[in-house]
Amino acid sequence: MKWITRRNIKVDRVACPWLIRRFIDPQPEFLFVEEGQLLESAERTGAIPFDAPRLSEVKLNHRGTRCSFEAIIEDFGLSDPALSRLGLIVRAADVRGQEHLAPEGAGLRAMAEGFAAMDLPDEERLARQFPVYDALYQYARSKES
């Protein structure tokens, strides 16, 4: 399947592809475009859009105070408690005003901003950061036992 989001990915737009690849679609193709091209590009390519809070037409999006990662968990019926805990960490890192939900969010935000400052292409940001999310998932699992 093809998935599409805004360019210059950070927290939620790295976490969502990680979640998609690990739990929903083992061979996804991710496309990154300017926000103004997102809906047209999604229609043209048949890609599923995600994480574009300013575009109400995008279903897999922020919902109230929750982030897109949590919307994907909900819409795809993922019931793993460790994913829910990881969702709180992602939300704390991604959504201003939600930092209190998980102290780990501050570190995740700092790491994401560091990768952004390296000016890496989005595909390379995914490749380099997926192991971080693998580790955070294992951390979240250990907290559930």
Secondary structure, 3 states (H helix, E strand, C coil): CEEEEECCCCCHHHHHHHHHHHHCCCCCEEEEECHHHHHHHHHHHCCEEECCCCCCCCCECCECCECHHHHHHHHCCCCCHHHHHHHHHHHHHHCCCCHHHCCHHHHHHHHHHHHHHCCCCHHHHHHHHHHHHHHHHHHHHHHHC
